[in-house]
Amino acid sequence: QVQLVESGGGSVQAGGSLSLSCAASGRTFSSVAMGWFRQAPGKEREFVAAISWSGGTTRYADSVKGRVTISRDNDKKTVALQMNSLRLEDTAVYYCAAGRTGVIMAETSEYFGSWGQGTQVTVSS
């Protein structure tokens, strides 16, 4: 089991940048895929980005591709989400998630077994 704590959320103007971080504890962190999801008010949780256990493979939602970068540091047990050129529609609670055992890469929530508490990102005009 992996325990996750997000940080780095906040308020930013459209066009600005934010960097989110997720600190993990647990023995299996370096062997599982990691992902970021988000949930805006009144909407379902949606996939943002994911990274394989080695960091060698990444995937992004079309809505953030080219603006967002996911990375991980297995020694420090952290996952980061760098977000640039933020838009109003990026406003949401962002969740860090750890893949279930054996999951190499995934983009849907059922493949992630551990979730953080979420961090709010608000983009204003």
N, C-alpha and C positions, 0 to 999 in steps of 0.2 A: 504494500500500500504506500502511496506517495501522498504527502501532505503539501498543500500549495498555498502560498500567500502572495497576492498581487500588490504592487505599489506603483506609483508614478502617474496615476490619473490626475485630472484637474480640468481647468477651464482654459480654453485657448481660442483665439480668433481664427476665423476661416483663413486658410492658407498657411497657418502655423504648423508647428511640429510638437509632438509629445513622444516620450519614450516610456513604455511600460516595462516593468520587470516582474518576474515571478520567481520567488525563492521556494525551492523544494526541499523536503526532507524525506528520508526513506532510502532503503538500500537499492531499489530498482530503478531509480531515476535515469541512470545512464543507459538503461537497456530498453527504454520505451520511447515511443513517439510522443511529442508534445504539441499542443495546439492552443490557439486563441480563438475564442468565440465572443460574440457580443449580442446583447439584447437591448433593443430600443423600446421605449414605452409603447405598449399596445401591440408589439410585434413578437414573433417567435425568435428564439435564440438562433443565431446564424453563424456559420463558419467564417472565420477571417483568414487564418493561416495555420500551417502545421509544418513540423520539421521532424525528420527521422531521428532515430536514436543517435546516429553518428553525426548528424548535422549535414550530411551530404546531400540530402534531398529535401526540398521545400515545396510547398504548394500554397497558393493564394486564391482567395475568392476574386472573381472578376472585378468586383466593385472596388477592390483595394490594390489590385495588381499595379505595380509601378510606383506606388506611393508608400507601401509598407514593406518592411523587412523583418523577418523573424530570424533569431539566432539563439544559440545555446552554448553554455559553458558547462560541460559535464564535471569538471573539477570543482567548480563553485556551485554546481547544482542550481543553475539559474537559466531562465529563458527570457529573452527580451523581445519586445515588439516596438520597432522604431516606426513611427507614423509621421509622414510628411504631407504637405499640401492638404491639410485636413479640411473637410467639407462639413456643412451643417448636418448632412445625413450620416456622418460618422458618430454623432452623438449617441451614446449607449453606455450600458454597463459592460465592461470587458472582463471576460473570465479566462483564466488559465486552466488548461486541462491536461491530464496525463493519460496516455493511452493505456488500454488494458494490456495485460501480459501477452506478448506475442504479436501485438499490433505494430507493424512496421511503419505504416502511414495510413492516415484516414482523414476524411473530411466531414464525417457525420458524427453526431454526438454519442451515438450508441457504442462507438468504439473507444470512448474515453471513460475511464472508470473513477478518476479522482478529479475534483473541481475545487478551485479556490472560491473565495467569498465574493470576488468581483471588485472592480474599481471603476468609478464613474469617469467618463470622458465627456465633456461638454464643449461643443464647438459653436461659437456665436458669430454673428455677422458684424 
